[in-house]
Amino acid sequence: MGLVSSSGSFTRYAIVGDVSQERLREIPERLTKHAFQEIDATADERSFGWVCFDDWLDTAWVTAPPEKAHFMAFSLRLDTRRIAPAVYKKYVELALRAEKEAMQESGKTFIGKDRKKEIREQVRLKLLARSMPIPAIFEAAWDLMKHEIYFNSTNGKTRELFEDLFTMTFELHLEPMTPYFLGKRLLDPSRHALLDELEPCEFGR
């Protein structure tokens, strides 16, 4: 479920450090620079980048700009090609049998380890080229007043991808707003060490 839905799962981040006015003005340009690139005509296994919040097929923000009141809204698009293990196993077996038949003509019967590895990679690339990438969209909203980010996923790998791409795009670092982080913001700096001494406890069995 996305940010405009009545419910959903989100990760909230805070930007570490100050954000200059110059950096804020550069947001649209930086989004375009790191926009999603299509891989439909390639054999690439994965592609990711930013797309328009209002239209996930728009990588040039023609439909609408990212500015939404005091928010910047954009989406992370991740396209992935997948090969079913059973399909991969079948075509590797067919390729190995074809290789053995070709070798018999020259009197050879053994396929070396390196050649098997090469055949498996060739099969993988052929199958990737024949499968269409599966798109996934994850929305994000940047509160320009608080410099907090709302990201529409709690999946560990997706969050890691978002954090890395955000840092690469804006040269800013994100910190997840965990209970520890929120407690640190509320406490006086002289009491931060107390948080590190906390231990988990059970309230019921």
Secondary structure, 3 states (H helix, E strand, C coil): CCCCCCCCCCEEEEEECCCCHHHHHCHHHHHHHCECCCCCCCCCCEEEEEEECCCCCCCCCCCCCCEECCEEEEEEEEEECCCCHHHHHHHHHHHHHHHHHHHHCCCCCCCCHHHHHHHHHHHHHHHHHHCCCEEEEEEEEEECCCCEEEECCCCHHHHHHHHHHHHHHHCCEEEECCHHHHHHHHCCHHHHHHHHCCCCCCCCC
